[in-house]
């Protein structure tokens, strides 16, 4: 896992660095204590990880055929009727 650390003393510089990192494909890692964004007095620290694409290739896409003329009638939900 690639890690990018941002450490600045200025809120402006911190926000600017975070914005550039997000545009480059980095994201915050809120699951790790070491990388969680933190302020130590006036020092702002954050660790960011490279965002992984959810779908890596078009072959991973799953398609489903839908029948245009369904012949099966859907049953009603709930208790069965008394006959």
Residue pairs with C-beta under 8 A, 6 or more apart in sequence:
1 49
1 50
2 49
2 50
3 35
3 47
3 48
3 49
4 21
4 26
4 47
4 48
4 49
4 50
5 45
5 46
5 47
5 48
6 14
6 17
6 18
6 21
6 44
6 45
6 46
6 47
6 48
7 43
7 44
7 45
8 14
8 17
8 43
8 44
9 42
9 43
9 44
10 44
11 44
14 44
14 46
18 46
18 48
21 48
25 50
25 51
26 48
26 49
26 50
26 51
27 48
27 49
27 50
27 51
28 35
28 37
28 46
28 48
29 35
29 36
29 47
29 48
29 49
30 36
32 47
34 47
35 46
35 47
35 48
35 49
36 46
36 47
37 44
37 45
37 46
38 44
38 45
38 46
39 45
55 61
